[in-house]
Amino acid sequence: MSGRPLDVLEAAIGDVVTVRLKDGEEFVGTLTGYDQHMNVVVEDDDNTTIIRGDNVVSITP
């Protein structure tokens, strides 16, 4: 995948991703949303997590 970051996020909607944060914590789930600040919404079986974009180090499919 290549392109602008928001285009890559758009292409990943509905896919399972791993979001790694600055503090080393990782969230794994389905990417269900994002905004222009790269805040992301990740859902797993039991939880919906909204992650502030300035805490994100990487998002991996």
C-alpha positions as CSV (number, residue, x, y, z in Angstrom):
1,M,0.0,0.0,0.0
2,S,1.3,3.4,-0.8
3,G,-0.1,6.9,-1.1
4,R,-1.2,9.7,1.1
5,P,-1.8,8.6,4.7
6,L,-5.5,9.4,4.7
7,D,-5.9,7.5,1.4
8,V,-4.2,4.5,3.0
9,L,-6.5,4.7,6.0
10,E,-9.6,4.9,3.7
11,A,-8.4,1.7,1.9
12,A,-8.0,0.0,5.3
13,I,-11.6,0.6,6.5
14,G,-13.1,-2.7,7.5
15,D,-9.7,-4.5,7.7
16,V,-8.1,-5.8,10.8
17,V,-5.2,-3.6,11.9
18,T,-2.7,-3.3,14.7
19,V,-2.3,0.2,16.0
20,R,1.0,0.8,18.0
21,L,1.1,3.8,20.4
22,K,4.0,5.9,21.6
23,D,3.9,4.2,25.0
24,G,4.3,0.8,23.4
25,E,0.7,-0.3,23.8
26,E,-0.9,-2.1,20.9
27,F,-4.6,-2.3,19.8
28,V,-5.7,-5.0,17.4
29,G,-9.1,-4.8,15.8
30,T,-11.2,-3.7,12.8
31,L,-10.5,-0.1,11.6
32,T,-14.0,1.4,11.4
33,G,-13.3,5.1,11.2
34,Y,-10.8,7.9,11.2
35,D,-10.7,11.7,10.7
36,Q,-8.3,14.3,9.2
37,H,-6.3,14.3,12.4
38,M,-5.7,10.6,12.0
39,N,-7.7,9.9,15.1
40,V,-8.9,6.3,14.6
41,V,-11.7,4.0,15.7
42,V,-10.8,0.4,16.2
43,E,-13.4,-2.3,17.2
44,D,-12.8,-5.8,18.4
45,D,-15.4,-8.3,19.6
46,D,-16.2,-6.5,22.9
47,N,-14.9,-3.0,22.6
48,T,-14.8,0.1,20.5
49,T,-11.6,2.2,21.1
50,I,-11.1,5.7,19.8
51,I,-7.4,6.5,19.6
52,R,-6.1,10.1,19.4
53,G,-3.9,10.5,16.3
54,D,-1.0,12.2,18.0
55,N,-0.4,9.0,20.1
56,V,-0.2,6.7,17.1
57,V,3.3,5.5,16.0
58,S,2.1,3.0,13.3
59,I,-1.0,1.3,11.9
60,T,-0.2,-2.1,10.3
61,P,-2.7,-4.3,8.4
